[in-house]
């Protein structure tokens, strides 16, 4: 299970590293459509808004996945250090 999670984190990092800019450009393009749309283009405006929101949420989800994994790793490391401090070295 840990290997699966580490692979998932690696993939999320790769996506953000290689294509993070693509999410931003896509969102900017969709928001531009929203801003320049005419009042009678309500359906197109709402669709552009939804697409921008989904792309933003996808990127945020990948970032959150990585941040949570890193926080868990730091917490685990801290706990191991505390455990070693209590039970470990008695020179």
C-alpha positions as CSV (number, residue, x, y, z in Angstrom):
1,X,0.0,0.0,0.0
2,X,2.8,2.4,0.8
3,X,4.4,1.7,-2.6
4,X,1.1,2.6,-4.3
5,X,0.9,5.8,-2.3
6,X,4.5,6.7,-3.1
7,X,3.9,6.0,-6.8
8,X,0.8,8.2,-6.7
9,X,2.8,11.0,-5.1
10,X,5.5,10.6,-7.8
11,X,2.9,10.9,-10.5
12,X,1.3,13.9,-8.9
13,X,4.7,15.6,-8.7
14,X,5.5,14.8,-12.3
15,X,2.1,16.2,-13.5
16,X,2.6,19.4,-11.6
17,X,6.2,19.7,-12.6
18,X,5.6,19.0,-16.3
19,X,2.1,20.4,-16.8
20,X,1.3,22.7,-13.8
21,X,1.6,25.6,-16.2
22,X,-1.0,24.0,-18.4
23,X,-3.6,24.1,-15.7
24,X,-2.9,27.8,-15.1
25,X,-3.1,28.6,-18.8
26,X,-6.3,26.6,-19.3
27,X,-8.0,28.4,-16.3
28,X,-6.8,31.8,-17.6
29,X,-8.2,31.0,-21.0
30,X,-11.6,29.8,-19.7
31,X,-11.8,32.9,-17.4
32,X,-11.0,35.1,-20.3
33,X,-14.0,33.6,-22.1
34,X,-16.2,34.3,-19.1
35,X,-15.0,37.9,-18.9
36,X,-15.5,38.7,-22.6
37,X,-18.7,36.9,-23.1
38,X,-21.8,38.7,-24.1
39,X,-24.9,38.7,-21.8
40,X,-26.8,36.4,-24.2
41,X,-23.9,33.8,-24.1
42,X,-25.0,32.6,-20.6
43,X,-24.6,28.9,-21.3
44,X,-21.2,29.2,-22.8
45,X,-20.1,31.5,-19.9
46,X,-21.3,29.0,-17.3
47,X,-19.6,26.1,-19.1
48,X,-16.3,28.0,-19.2
49,X,-16.7,28.8,-15.5
50,X,-17.3,25.2,-14.7
51,X,-14.3,24.0,-16.7
52,X,-12.1,26.6,-15.0
53,X,-13.3,25.5,-11.6
54,X,-12.7,21.8,-12.3
55,X,-9.2,22.4,-13.6
56,X,-8.4,24.6,-10.5
57,X,-9.8,21.9,-8.2
58,X,-7.8,19.2,-10.0
59,X,-4.5,21.1,-9.6
60,X,-5.3,21.9,-5.9
61,X,-6.1,18.2,-5.4
62,X,-2.7,17.1,-6.7
63,X,-1.0,19.8,-4.5
64,X,-3.0,18.7,-1.5
65,X,-2.1,15.1,-2.0
66,X,1.6,16.0,-2.1
67,X,1.4,18.3,0.9
68,X,-0.5,15.7,3.0
69,X,2.0,13.0,2.1
70,X,4.9,15.3,3.1
71,X,3.3,16.3,6.3
72,X,2.6,12.6,7.2
73,X,6.3,11.8,6.4
74,X,7.5,14.6,8.7
75,X,5.2,13.5,11.5
76,X,6.3,9.9,11.2
77,X,9.9,11.0,11.3
78,X,9.4,13.1,14.3
79,X,7.6,10.3,16.1
80,X,10.4,7.9,15.4
81,X,13.0,10.4,16.7
82,X,10.9,10.9,19.9
83,X,10.6,7.1,20.3
84,X,14.4,6.7,19.8
85,X,15.0,9.5,22.4
86,X,12.8,7.8,25.0
87,X,13.8,4.2,24.4
88,X,17.0,4.4,22.5
89,X,20.3,5.6,23.5
90,X,21.5,5.0,27.0
91,X,25.2,5.5,26.9
